[in-house]
């Protein structure tokens, strides 16, 4: 059997790795093990429970006020011991976190094959997003197999002289996750969401990235404030990150504002179903840029650049930046112009068809010669 060790440590990684792990567990030729670093403890556990995942190894590295160096050092040391114990043929890491980089480095130090899920995303600005952009590039230099979600990601890898035979276009596993979380009859658990009038046009907002804290976040909140002033049929729902630097700004500007619901972070099932019932999504998140187009929701990205340009090319996403006037103008167009809204809502989703995990599993079988034919790349 092929011994595969999947490594992750944060909530977004867990959401995107969950469907892949489920597929690997069902494959008779694969012995699947899971290691969590618990870089984020509580939010990670929430996802593990929802998807009914059990960790074979739990490093439990989370500490109060931990730095990126703390996370990397503790994860690297712990993963070295796990790899020695598990003796995997392949380590799988996802995306761009400190855990991802530590997992890649531990694999390299122990001369174990590395597979990078969601490979090839780039902005080519090493401080935007920080530290994710450089984590991705460092992992790309180490990986033996690159599971690129799109052909755009594959082109990035080819430009970096990554061998084409090691790159597989699979789609994004987060689209696979949506198949199990969306329910048209879903009833929200959050008390505020239970009271929201979903017959109104709902704008879902998430904004918490490091580079947006401060003036950019103030601009975002002021744009939301202006939308509420001018569109009385719109309700804003903003799950606010627990970071005090985020909460102080958001509650300072939008607290007690009519039409604005500021709630604590919600679990993945609540978020996916909230997104499904929203009219527009405003976000600086990476994952929501992929998820919302699958649900036919136009997305305004609250960043000046994105490592996910495919949705812009296909027309499901627009870069709004962090200037108040630009955010308000783009939101107003979608609220006022039905044709513009429909154009974005009905554009082709470039990120997947719900079978990325199956493709990655087949790639592993192909790598270790359990399959003769190379898996066919995903095409939107």
C-alpha positions as CSV (number, residue, x, y, z in Angstrom):
1,X,0.0,0.0,0.0
2,X,1.0,3.6,-0.6
3,X,1.6,5.3,2.8
4,X,0.3,8.9,2.7
5,X,0.6,11.4,5.5
6,X,-1.6,14.5,5.2
7,X,-0.4,17.4,7.3
8,X,-2.4,20.6,8.1
9,X,-2.9,23.0,11.0
10,X,-5.5,25.7,10.3
11,X,-9.2,25.9,9.7
12,X,-9.0,26.7,5.9
13,X,-6.5,23.9,5.3
14,X,-8.7,21.4,7.2
15,X,-11.8,22.4,5.1
16,X,-9.9,21.9,1.8
17,X,-8.1,18.7,2.9
18,X,-11.2,17.0,4.4
19,X,-12.7,15.8,1.2
20,X,-9.3,14.6,0.0
21,X,-8.7,12.6,3.2
22,X,-12.2,11.0,2.9
23,X,-11.3,9.9,-0.6
24,X,-7.9,8.6,0.4
25,X,-9.4,6.6,3.3
26,X,-11.7,4.7,0.9
27,X,-8.9,3.7,-1.5
28,X,-7.8,0.1,-0.9
29,X,-4.2,0.8,-2.2
30,X,-3.6,3.7,0.1
31,X,-2.8,3.7,3.8
32,X,-3.9,7.3,4.8
33,X,-2.7,8.9,8.0
34,X,-3.4,12.5,9.3
35,X,-1.2,14.8,11.3
36,X,-2.4,18.1,12.6
37,X,-0.1,20.7,14.0
38,X,-3.1,22.6,15.5
39,X,-1.5,25.9,14.6
40,X,-5.1,27.1,15.1
41,X,-6.6,24.9,17.8
42,X,-10.3,25.7,18.4
43,X,-11.1,26.6,14.8
44,X,-9.3,23.5,13.5
45,X,-11.1,21.2,16.0
46,X,-14.5,22.6,14.8
47,X,-13.8,21.5,11.2
48,X,-12.4,18.1,12.3
49,X,-15.7,17.5,14.1
50,X,-17.9,18.7,11.2
51,X,-16.1,16.4,8.7
52,X,-15.7,13.6,11.2
53,X,-11.9,13.5,10.8
54,X,-9.6,12.0,13.4
55,X,-5.9,12.9,13.6
56,X,-3.4,10.0,14.0
57,X,-0.9,12.6,15.2
58,X,-1.7,15.9,17.0
59,X,1.3,18.2,17.7
60,X,-0.9,20.7,19.5
61,X,1.6,23.5,19.0
62,X,-0.7,26.5,19.5
63,X,0.5,29.0,22.1
64,X,-0.8,32.5,23.1
65,X,0.7,35.3,21.0
66,X,2.7,32.8,18.9
67,X,4.9,34.3,16.2
68,X,5.5,32.9,12.7
69,X,8.9,31.7,13.9
70,X,7.3,29.9,16.9
71,X,4.8,28.1,14.7
72,X,7.5,27.1,12.1
73,X,10.0,25.9,14.7
74,X,7.5,23.8,16.7
75,X,5.9,22.4,13.7
76,X,9.2,21.5,12.0
77,X,10.5,19.7,15.1
78,X,7.3,17.8,15.7
79,X,6.8,16.8,12.1
80,X,10.3,15.4,12.0
81,X,9.4,12.9,14.7
82,X,6.0,12.1,13.1
83,X,7.6,11.4,9.7
84,X,10.2,9.1,11.4
85,X,7.4,7.2,13.1
86,X,4.9,7.0,10.2
87,X,7.5,6.3,7.4
88,X,5.3,7.7,4.7
89,X,5.9,7.3,1.0
90,X,4.3,10.7,0.4
91,X,3.6,13.7,2.6
92,X,0.7,16.0,1.5
93,X,0.6,19.6,2.5
94,X,-2.0,22.2,1.5
95,X,-1.7,25.8,0.3
96,X,0.4,28.4,2.1
97,X,0.6,28.4,5.9
98,X,3.5,28.1,8.3
99,X,2.4,24.5,8.8
100,X,2.6,23.9,5.1
101,X,6.1,25.3,4.8
102,X,7.3,23.3,7.9
103,X,5.7,20.1,6.5
104,X,7.5,20.6,3.2
105,X,10.9,21.3,4.9
106,X,10.5,18.3,7.2
107,X,9.7,16.1,4.2
108,X,12.8,17.3,2.4
109,X,15.1,16.8,5.5
110,X,13.8,13.2,5.7
111,X,14.0,12.6,1.9
112,X,10.3,11.8,1.6
113,X,8.2,12.6,-1.5
114,X,6.1,15.8,-1.1
115,X,2.8,16.6,-2.7
116,X,1.5,20.2,-2.7
117,X,-2.3,20.5,-2.9
118,X,-3.4,23.9,-4.3
119,X,0.0,24.5,-5.9
120,X,1.1,27.4,-8.1
121,X,-0.9,30.3,-6.8
122,X,1.2,33.5,-7.1
123,X,1.1,37.3,-6.8
124,X,4.9,37.6,-7.2
125,X,4.9,40.2,-4.4
126,X,6.5,38.4,-1.5
127,X,4.8,40.6,1.1
128,X,1.3,40.4,-0.4
129,X,-0.2,38.3,0.9
130,X,2.2,37.9,3.8
131,X,3.5,35.3,4.7
132,X,1.5,33.2,2.3
133,X,3.1,34.2,-1.0
134,X,6.6,33.2,0.0
135,X,5.4,30.0,1.8
136,X,3.8,28.9,-1.5
137,X,7.0,29.6,-3.5
138,X,9.2,27.8,-1.0
139,X,7.0,24.8,-0.9
140,X,6.9,24.8,-4.7
141,X,10.7,24.5,-4.8
142,X,10.6,21.4,-2.6
143,X,7.5,19.6,-3.9
144,X,7.7,16.4,-6.1
145,X,4.1,16.6,-7.2
146,X,2.2,19.8,-7.7
147,X,-1.6,19.6,-7.7
148,X,-2.5,22.9,-9.4
149,X,-6.2,23.9,-9.2
150,X,-6.1,25.7,-12.5
151,X,-4.1,26.0,-15.8
152,X,-3.1,29.5,-14.6
153,X,-1.5,28.0,-11.6
154,X,0.2,25.4,-13.8
155,X,1.6,28.2,-16.0
156,X,3.1,29.9,-12.9
157,X,4.9,26.7,-12.0
158,X,6.2,26.2,-15.6
159,X,7.6,29.7,-15.5
160,X,9.6,28.7,-12.4
161,X,11.1,25.7,-14.3
162,X,9.0,23.1,-12.5
163,X,8.9,20.0,-14.7
164,X,5.6,19.6,-16.5
165,X,5.4,15.9,-15.7
166,X,5.1,16.7,-12.0
167,X,2.2,19.1,-12.4
168,X,-1.4,17.9,-12.4
169,X,-4.4,20.3,-12.9
170,X,-7.0,19.0,-10.5
171,X,-9.5,21.8,-9.7
172,X,-9.8,23.0,-6.1
173,X,-10.8,20.6,-3.3
174,X,-12.9,23.3,-1.6
175,X,-15.5,22.8,-4.4
176,X,-15.6,19.1,-3.3
177,X,-16.3,20.3,0.2
178,X,-19.3,22.4,-0.9
179,X,-21.1,19.2,-2.0
180,X,-21.4,18.0,1.6
181,X,-22.1,21.3,3.4
182,X,-24.8,23.1,1.3
183,X,-28.4,22.3,2.2
184,X,-31.3,24.3,0.9
185,X,-33.3,23.4,4.0
186,X,-30.5,24.4,6.4
187,X,-31.4,26.1,9.6
188,X,-28.8,28.4,11.1
189,X,-27.5,27.9,14.6
190,X,-26.2,31.4,15.2
191,X,-29.0,33.4,17.0
192,X,-28.5,36.5,14.9
193,X,-28.6,34.6,11.6
194,X,-31.9,33.0,12.8
195,X,-33.4,36.4,12.9
196,X,-32.1,37.8,9.6
197,X,-34.7,38.5,6.9
198,X,-33.3,36.6,3.9
199,X,-35.9,38.0,1.6
200,X,-33.7,41.1,1.6
201,X,-30.5,41.4,-0.4
202,X,-27.8,40.1,1.8
203,X,-24.2,41.2,1.5
204,X,-21.7,38.9,3.2
205,X,-18.5,40.6,4.4
206,X,-15.3,39.1,5.6
207,X,-12.1,41.2,6.1
208,X,-9.3,40.4,8.5
209,X,-6.0,40.0,6.6
210,X,-2.9,41.3,8.2
211,X,-2.2,43.7,5.3
212,X,-5.7,45.2,5.7
213,X,-5.6,46.0,9.4
214,X,-5.6,49.8,10.0
215,X,-6.6,52.3,7.4
216,X,-7.6,49.8,4.7
217,X,-10.1,48.1,7.1
218,X,-11.4,51.6,8.1
219,X,-12.0,52.3,4.4
220,X,-13.8,49.0,4.0
221,X,-16.1,49.7,7.0
222,X,-16.8,53.2,5.8
223,X,-17.9,51.8,2.4
224,X,-20.2,49.3,4.1
225,X,-21.6,52.2,6.1
226,X,-22.3,54.1,3.0
227,X,-24.0,51.1,1.3
228,X,-26.4,50.8,4.3
229,X,-27.2,54.5,4.2
230,X,-28.2,54.4,0.5
231,X,-29.7,50.9,0.1
232,X,-32.4,50.2,2.7
233,X,-33.3,46.9,1.2
234,X,-29.8,45.6,1.9
235,X,-28.7,43.7,5.0
236,X,-24.9,43.3,5.8
237,X,-23.7,40.2,7.7
238,X,-20.1,40.4,8.8
239,X,-18.6,37.5,10.8
240,X,-15.8,39.5,12.6
241,X,-12.5,37.9,13.3
242,X,-11.5,37.6,16.9
243,X,-8.3,39.6,16.4
244,X,-8.7,42.7,18.7
245,X,-7.1,44.9,16.0
246,X,-9.9,43.9,13.6
247,X,-12.8,44.0,16.1
248,X,-11.8,47.5,17.5
249,X,-12.1,49.0,14.0
250,X,-15.2,47.1,12.9
251,X,-17.2,47.6,16.0
252,X,-16.0,51.2,16.3
253,X,-17.4,52.1,12.8
254,X,-20.3,49.7,12.3
255,X,-21.4,48.8,15.8
256,X,-25.1,49.5,16.4
257,X,-25.6,50.4,12.7
258,X,-29.0,49.7,11.3
259,X,-28.9,46.9,8.7
260,X,-25.5,45.7,9.8
261,X,-25.2,42.4,11.8
262,X,-21.7,41.9,13.4
263,X,-21.4,38.3,14.5
264,X,-18.6,36.1,15.9
265,X,-16.9,33.8,13.4
266,X,-19.1,30.9,12.3
267,X,-18.3,27.3,11.4
268,X,-17.8,26.2,7.8
269,X,-21.3,24.8,7.4
270,X,-22.9,28.0,8.6
271,X,-20.6,30.0,6.4
272,X,-21.2,28.0,3.2
273,X,-25.0,28.1,3.7
274,X,-24.9,31.9,4.5
275,X,-22.9,32.4,1.3
276,X,-25.5,30.4,-0.6
277,X,-28.2,32.8,0.6
278,X,-26.3,36.0,0.0
279,X,-26.6,38.4,-2.9
280,X,-23.0,39.6,-3.1
281,X,-19.8,38.6,-1.2
282,X,-17.2,41.2,-0.2
283,X,-14.1,39.6,1.1
284,X,-10.3,39.6,1.5
285,X,-10.3,35.9,2.0
286,X,-8.7,33.5,-0.5
287,X,-11.1,30.6,0.0
288,X,-14.3,32.6,-0.5
289,X,-13.0,33.8,-3.9
290,X,-13.2,30.1,-5.0
291,X,-16.4,29.1,-3.1
292,X,-18.7,31.9,-3.9
293,X,-18.5,31.6,-7.7
294,X,-19.5,27.9,-7.4
295,X,-22.7,29.2,-5.8
296,X,-23.3,31.9,-8.4
297,X,-22.5,34.8,-6.1
298,X,-20.6,37.8,-7.4
299,X,-17.4,38.6,-5.4
300,X,-15.7,41.9,-4.8
301,X,-12.2,41.2,-3.5
302,X,-11.1,43.7,-0.8
303,X,-7.4,43.6,-1.9
304,X,-5.3,45.3,-4.5
305,X,-4.1,42.1,-6.0
306,X,-5.0,38.4,-5.9
307,X,-3.2,35.1,-6.4
308,X,-6.5,33.8,-7.9
309,X,-6.8,35.7,-11.1
310,X,-8.8,33.1,-13.0
311,X,-12.1,34.3,-11.5
312,X,-11.3,37.8,-12.7
313,X,-10.6,36.4,-16.2
314,X,-13.9,34.5,-16.2
315,X,-15.8,37.4,-14.7
316,X,-17.0,35.9,-11.4
317,X,-14.8,38.2,-9.3
318,X,-13.7,41.9,-9.4
319,X,-10.8,43.5,-7.5
320,X,-12.3,46.3,-5.4
321,X,-9.1,47.2,-3.5
322,X,-9.4,49.0,-0.2
323,X,-10.4,52.5,-1.2
324,X,-13.8,53.4,0.1
325,X,-15.1,55.0,-3.1
326,X,-14.1,52.1,-5.3
327,X,-15.7,49.5,-3.0
328,X,-18.9,51.5,-2.9
329,X,-19.0,52.1,-6.6
330,X,-18.5,48.5,-7.6
331,X,-21.1,47.3,-5.0
332,X,-23.6,49.9,-6.3
333,X,-23.2,48.7,-9.8
334,X,-24.2,45.2,-8.7
335,X,-27.1,46.5,-6.6
336,X,-28.4,48.8,-9.4
337,X,-27.7,47.0,-12.6
338,X,-29.4,43.6,-13.1
339,X,-27.5,42.8,-16.3
340,X,-24.2,43.4,-14.6
341,X,-25.2,41.3,-11.7
342,X,-26.4,38.4,-13.9
343,X,-23.2,38.6,-15.9
344,X,-21.1,37.9,-12.8
345,X,-23.5,35.5,-11.2
346,X,-23.8,33.2,-14.3
347,X,-20.1,33.3,-15.3
348,X,-18.2,30.0,-15.5
349,X,-16.6,28.9,-12.3
350,X,-12.9,28.1,-13.1
351,X,-12.1,26.4,-9.8
352,X,-13.5,23.0,-10.0
353,X,-16.3,20.5,-10.6
354,X,-16.3,18.7,-7.2
355,X,-13.9,15.9,-8.2
356,X,-10.5,17.4,-7.4
357,X,-10.0,14.9,-4.6
358,X,-10.6,12.0,-6.9
359,X,-8.1,13.4,-9.4
360,X,-5.4,13.8,-6.7
361,X,-6.0,10.3,-5.5
362,X,-5.6,9.0,-9.0
363,X,-2.4,11.1,-9.4
364,X,-0.9,9.4,-6.3
365,X,-1.8,6.0,-7.8
366,X,-0.2,7.0,-11.1
367,X,2.9,8.2,-9.3
368,X,3.4,4.9,-7.6
369,X,2.4,2.9,-10.7
370,X,-0.9,1.5,-9.4
371,X,-2.4,3.2,-12.5
372,X,-0.9,3.2,-16.0
373,X,-2.7,6.1,-17.5
374,X,-1.9,9.7,-16.4
375,X,-5.1,11.3,-15.0
376,X,-6.8,13.8,-17.3
377,X,-6.4,17.5,-16.3
378,X,-9.5,19.4,-15.1
379,X,-10.9,21.9,-17.5
380,X,-13.6,24.4,-16.7
